[in-house]
Amino acid sequence: MKKVHVKTGDTVIIMSGRDRGEKGKVLAVSPKEGKVIVEGRNMVTKHVKPRKMGEQGGIIKAEGAIYASKVQLLCPRCGKPTRVAHKVYEDGTKERVCAKCGEAI
C-alpha cells in the first residue's frame, strides 16, 4: 500500500486540472490507487439504472477521484497550500504540522 499525504476531513486546494485553485474537503482517500475524492470538485456525470421498484434512474452528478499528487493541504493558520511536516515530541507522540509556519494540522 502507498502512503497518501492527506487524510479524510482535511481541507485541500487543487493544484492542476479543470478545478485548479478550488478548495474543498476530502471525503474519501484510496491509498491503493493514490487518489482522493474532494467535496464538490471534479464533478462527473453517471448514468444510473433503477435497482429497486420505484427507485429513480437517470443521469446524476457525482464527485470523481483525483490523484493525491494533484492536491495540497491548506494550513488552517496561514491559509497557504503546504507540504506536511512531522514533529516528534519527547513522549514519542507524532503530530502533523505545516511546513511553512509550523502550526499543528
JOGITA-V863186 format. One record per residue. N is the residue number from 1. SS is DSSP state (h for helix, s for strand, l for the rest). OMEGA is omega in degrees with one decimal (NA if undefined). NEAR is the number of other ideal C-beta (glycine too) atoms within 12 Angstrom. Layout:
N	SS	OMEGA	NEAR
N	SS	OMEGA	NEAR
//
This chain:
1	l	178.2	9
2	l	179.2	14
3	l	179.7	12
4	l	-174.2	29
5	l	178.9	28
6	l	178.9	39
7	l	175.9	22
8	l	-179.8	18
9	l	178.0	17
10	l	172.6	31
11	s	-176.1	28
12	s	172.9	40
13	s	-178.8	29
14	s	-172.5	34
15	l	-179.0	24
16	l	178.8	17
17	l	-176.1	19
18	l	-177.3	14
19	l	-178.0	24
20	l	177.9	17
21	l	-179.4	17
22	l	178.2	26
23	s	177.9	24
24	s	-179.7	28
25	s	-179.5	25
26	s	179.8	33
27	s	-177.7	26
28	s	178.5	24
29	s	177.0	29
30	s	-177.4	20
31	l	-178.7	17
32	l	179.0	12
33	l	-176.9	17
34	l	-176.6	20
35	s	176.4	25
36	s	174.0	36
37	s	-177.1	30
38	s	-176.1	38
39	l	175.9	25
40	l	-177.9	19
41	l	-179.2	32
42	l	-177.9	29
43	s	178.5	20
44	s	177.6	17
45	s	179.9	13
46	s	175.2	14
47	s	-173.7	12
48	s	176.2	14
49	l	174.4	12
50	l	-176.6	12
51	l	-179.0	9
52	l	175.6	8
53	l	177.4	7
54	l	179.4	7
55	l	-178.3	10
56	l	173.3	12
57	l	176.3	14
58	s	-178.1	12
59	s	179.0	12
60	s	175.3	15
61	s	179.3	15
62	s	178.0	19
63	s	176.5	26
64	l	-179.6	25
65	s	177.4	26
66	s	174.8	38
67	s	-177.2	24
68	h	179.1	31
69	h	-179.1	20
70	h	179.1	28
71	s	176.2	41
72	s	-179.3	32
73	s	176.1	38
74	s	177.9	32
75	l	179.9	27
76	l	-177.3	18
77	l	-176.0	15
78	l	176.6	17
79	l	-179.3	16
80	l	173.2	19
81	s	-174.4	28
82	s	170.5	30
83	l	178.9	22
84	s	173.1	29
85	s	-180.0	21
86	s	177.9	17
87	s	179.7	18
88	s	-179.4	12
89	l	-177.4	11
90	l	-178.7	7
91	l	175.2	7
92	l	179.2	8
93	l	-176.8	11
94	s	-177.2	14
95	s	175.5	17
96	s	-180.0	24
97	s	176.3	24
98	s	-179.3	26
99	l	-177.5	21
100	l	-174.0	21
101	l	177.4	18
102	l	179.5	17
103	l	177.9	22
104	s	-179.6	18
105	l	NA	29
//
